[in-house]
Amino acid sequence: MKIALRLITALILIAAFLSLISALVWLLPNLLVDPYRSQMTAVERAKATSDARTSLVALFAGLAAFAGLIFSARSYLVNRSSSYADRYGRAVTQLADETHLGVRLGGIYALESLAAESRRDRSTIAAVLSAFVRTSKPTDENAEPDVQAAVCVLGRGQLSKEAADLRGANLAGLILSKVSLRGADLRDVDLGMSDLRMASLDKCDLTGADLRGANLEQCSLRGAILSKVDARGSIAIADANLTDAVTTDLRLS
């Protein structure tokens, strides 16, 4: 009933608008020509009126085309926003699938794609992926492949500019070479036996983290907090960049 009422109202408004335009196209040329009627012959008046009417028709046609363009642009933006929201919802749903690894991986990469499209939503997407990593339960001592994918996504592209919150996450055994997690919260994170070659962990808080057996070759830890970090058995820590790092109670042996 409401839809029918809205349709009828819209048709009435359209009919009224068209009637107004028709009246203007018919009457306005006469009003424009009337002041000069005494100076024109009948033929000249008719031609002037016709020319004015033609100009008005062209003007209203241009305005209608412009209005149509605006409406089309608005419809495009609305549809795009709706499509983005649908894709985001599907990606989050995929991320929550506890049965199929492939589905979760699809959700992770879909969120990465969405982050590339929308600067406004990057912090939200980074928070979603961070929460996924923190709450994932490994089936063995090492982290799962979907956690590997999520951390790599957080450490590259536009999402690497967002400070990830990975407190207490199990990242043991992950291959994280060349990832950039600058400024991330990595307190109490398990990075044992992980590959951190050429990774950027500048200004990260690694308080209480486990880096036993991790490969730190050319890993950048400038300004990082390494208080109470257990780095016994770590590889090439001497090659890591520890400029301005806080190393209070750092365990190396």
Secondary structure by P-SEA (a helix, b strand, c coil): caaaaaaaaaaaaaaaaaaaaaaaaccaaaaaaccccccccaaaaaaaaaaaaaaaaaaaaaaaaaaaaaaaaaaaaaaaaaaaaaaaaaaaaaaaccccaaaaaaaaaaaaaaaaacccaaaaaaaaaaaaaaacccccccccaaaaaaaaaaacccccccccccccccccccccccccccccccccccccccccccccccccccccccccccccccccccccccccccccccccccccccccccccccccc
